[in-house]
Amino acid sequence: MNKLFKRVLVGVVSVAMVAGFTAGCSSNGGSASDDGKVTVGVIQYATHPSLDNCYEGFKQGLEAGGFKEGENLTIEFQNAQGDVANADMAAKNMVSKKYNLIAGIATPAAMSAYAATKGGDIPVVFTAVSDPVSAKIVQSMEKPGDNCTGTADVLPLEAQIKMIRSFLPDAKKIGILYTTSEPNSVSHLEKFKQIAPNYGFEVEAVGVTNASEVAAGAQTLVSKGVNCINNFTDNNVVDNLSTVLKAANDAKIPVFGSEEEQVKNGCLASQSIDYVALGKQTGEMAAKILKGEEKAADMAVQEVTESSPVYNKEVMETLGLTLPQDLSTATAVSK
């Protein structure tokens, strides 16, 4: 009787342990709980205006889709401060807490979120990722395949190069500073090099591996005789824009930005994408996933390709330049 009782007891305990473990591993990833409330984790790779604008737009998009902070939405926001290790840690922590969805702002943050959630049921949406296929977080733009989708900021590179030529009709060499580990930047550089010769430009590129190398990289470009510097949406470079501007200002050459906020902060001009609108579009996609209307794996990556020219009048006048006739409709911006 004692042996039989022990066997029955062991069996009951084993079943209970398995049931408890299974319940502990369950997740509400991708859908709201029974009371309609959701928790969303947001990882922003670094602090600079375009990414800040993406986050503001993302919250607007969620609210437009029916999810408002303080009511049925809780957001845990983490800024990785330009450190991949921080982004990885934040993503893993959010997965362990079984959040309903994780958003990655900028390519490194999106890659961290994708890696942490791969094989699970927590969906990822990304924004400010120019080439998600090269970053290997989607299988294709039309059919992402994995539990990850979002919006891509496709830089208008040809329009940007044309703008540079209009401002600098006699220039021969454009300097590019980029982070070698950022797929976006590598992809942009390859495309930029293909287009630039069509407008009579040579491209001089200097790669950096981290933020501490940006200042020296800018000085290297100046020493190589570039007539201007052009920025992409490279996180290390934009996050340290002041050091790039200092090197360029000392050499009396302009810096062309990749969006409006950089121009406000001292770049000469840019063919600018609206990053608030980009973030809002991403938030609206996230809302559809949270409501169960769409699956991330089946949602095509949405691209934002429209841009508008902006320029900094004070910087232009300091450099002794005038607004080209073909840019007469450009918008003047200032800090």
N, C-alpha and C positions, 0 to 999 in steps of 0.2 A: 504493500500500500504506500509506504514512504517513497519507494523508488518510482512508483507510478505517479505519485503526486509531484515529485521533483521534475519528472519529464514533462508533465502537463504545464507546470509553472514555468519551466525554461522556454517551452514553446510559446506561451502567452507573452512572456517578456520579450522574446525575439520578435514576434509580430508587432508588438507595441513599439519597439525600437525602430524597426523598419518603417512603420507608419509615421513615427515622429520625424525620422530623417527625411522621408519623402516630403512631408509637409514643410520642413525647414528649407528644403531646396526649391520649393515652388516659387514662382515669381509672377507678378502682374505685368511683366514687361510688355509694353506696347498697348496696353489698354487701361482705362480708368478702373478704380476699385468699385465695389458695389455702391458706395455713396457718391460716386462721380468725381472723387478727388484724385489728383495725380501729383507725383513728385518728379521733377525733371532736374537732372544734373547738367550743368553747363561748364565746360572747360574752355577758357579763353587763353590762347597761347602766350600772349604778351599784351602790354599796355601801350596801345597807340590809337589815334583817333578813328581810323577806319574800322578796326576791330571793335572798339567801343560802340561805334555806330551800328555795327552788325548786331551786337547784343541788345541795344535799345530796340532795333527793328524786330529782332526775334521775339521779344516780349510783346511788342505790338501785334505781331502776327498770331501769337498764341491767344491773345485777348480777342482778336478779331474772330478766331476760331472757337471761342467760348470758354477759354481758360484764363482766369484772372487771379493774379497773386493776392493772397489774403482771403480768397473765397474758396475756389476749388483747385488752386494751384500753389504748390510750394516749389521754389527754385533754390537749389544749392549751387552757388556760383563759385568757381575756383579759377584763379588766375595763375598760370604756370610760370609767370615772370620770365618767359623766354627760355625755360629749362625743360627739356624733354622728360627728364627724370621726374620732375614735378607733375607733368601732364600724365605720365604713366601711373604715378601713385594716386592721383586724383581719380583717374578712370577706374582703377582697380577697387578703390574705396567705394565708388558709386555702384559698381557691380555688386560688391559684397552687401550693400544696403538694399539691393533689389529695386532700384529706381525704375520708374515706368519707361523712361526714355533718357538718353544722354545726347547732348549737343556738343559738337566740337567746332570752335571758331578758329579758323586758320588750319592749314594742312597738318602741322605737327600734332595739334590737339585732336584733330579728326583721326589721325593715324593711331594715336594712343587709345582713343575711345573704341575704335574698330578692333584693335588687337585685344583689348580687355573684354569685349563682348562677344568675340568670335566663337561660334558654336553654341551660344546661349540664345535666350529669347528677348533680350533687351535691345530695342532698336536704337540706331544711331542716326542722327541727322547732322549734316555739316553745312558750314557756310564759309565763304572766302577761301575756297579751295579751287584754284584755277584749273588744275589737271588731275581730277580724282582717279582717272585710269592709270596714269603714271605713278600716282601715289599708292596704287594697288589697294584701294578701299572700295572700288566697284569694278565689276567685270566689264561693263560697258555703260555708256551714258544713257542709253535707251532702256537697258534692263540690268540694273545694278547687281542682281543675283543674290548677294548676301543681305543681311538685315541692316542695310546702310544706304542712305540716299541724302540728297541735299541740293545746294545751289552752288554753281561755279561762277566766279567772277572772271570772265574772259576779257583780258586786257586788250584794248583796241590798239595793238602795236603799230600797225601801219599808219593809222591816224596820228598816233603820237610822233612817229618819225617824220611824218609830213609836217607836223606842227614845229618840230625842231628845225627843219629845213627852212620854214617860213621865217622863224625868228633869227636864224643864223645862216644866211644865204652863202657865206663863204667858209663855213665850218667843214672840217674834214674828218674829225675823229670824235666819236662818242664814247665816254667812259661808262662802264657798268660795274657796279659792286653787287655781289650776290653771295648767298650762303650755299656752299657746295652740297650740303645735306638736305636742302629744301627742294623737293621735286618740282614745285611750282616755279622756282627761280631758274632751275636748270632748263626746264621746258621753255620758259619765256626767253631765256638767253639764246637757245637754239633757233627759235622762230625769229627773234630780233636780228640775229646775224644773217638770216636768210633774206630778210626784207631790206635791211639798211643799205646794201650796195646799190639797190634800185634807186636810191635817192642820193647817191654819191658819198656815202659815209663808210668809214672804216670803224670797226668796233674793237675797243680795248677793254677786256674784262679782267677783273681781279676777284678771285674767290676768297671767302673767309669761312672759318669753321665755327666761330662764336662771336658774341657781341664785342668782346675785348679787342678784336682784330679790325673792327670797322674803321676806327680813326686812322690807323696805319694804312689800311687798304685805300682809303680816300686820298691820302697823301701820295701813295704809289701811283694812282691814276693821274693826279696832277703832275707828278714828276715825269710821266710818260707823254705829256703834252696834249692831253685831251682838250677839246674846245668846250665841252660841257659834260655833265654827268646826268645819266637818266636812271631813275629808280623804277623798280618793279614793286610788287607788294611783298617784298622780302621782309620777314619779321625782324630779323636782326638789324637790317639796314634802316628800316623805317623807325624802329624803336630807338635808334641812335642817330636820328636825322640831324640833330644839332652838330654832331662831330663832322658829318659829311658837309653840311652847310658851311662850317668854319673853314674847312680846307678849300672849298670852292670859292668862298668869299675872299679869302686871302689871295687866291689866284685870279680873282676877278672873272670867274666863269660861272655860268648859270647851272642850276640843278633843276631838272624837269621831274616833277612828281608823278605818281601813278593815280592820285585821287585828290579831291578838293582840300582835304585837311592838311595835306603836305604843302600845298600851295599857300594856304593861310599861314603856315608856320615858316615860310621863307623860300620855298621853291618858286621858280619863275612861272611855270604854267603846267597844265596837264589836260589830257583828254580824260575826263573824270567820270567814274561810275558812282551811282548813288548807293552807298553801303547801308544806309538805313533801309532803303527799299529792298536791298538784297536780303538783309536779315529778316525783314517782315515776310518776305516770300518763304523763307525757311521756316519761320514760326507757323505760318499757315499750313505748310506741309506736315509739320510735327503735330498740329492739332488734328489733322485728318487721321494720322496714325493712332493717336491717343484715343480717338473716338471709334476706332475700329473700321473706319471707312476705307482705309487704304493699308497696304502692307509695304514697308520700306523696300523690300526686295523687288517689288513690282513697280515702284514709282520712278519714272525717268528722272534723271538729274536735270534740274532746270538751269539754263544758262542765262546770264544777264550780259548782253552785248552792247546795249545802247550806252552812249557816252556823250558828254557835252564839254566843250572847251572852257576852261577857267584860267585866269591869270592873276598875278599879284602886281598891281600897278606900281606900288612903291619899289618893289624889287626890280621891276622892268626899268624904271627911271634911274635907279641907282646904278644899274649896269649900262646905262646910256643907250638902251634899246627903245624901239617904238613898236606899237601893236601892228602886226602885218595886216594888210588889206583883207586877206582871205580869212582872217580871224576877227573881223570887225563885230561879229555878233557874240564873241566870247564874253563871259561874265567876269567882272572884276571882283575879287574876293580879298579880304584882309582879316587879320586876327582880331 
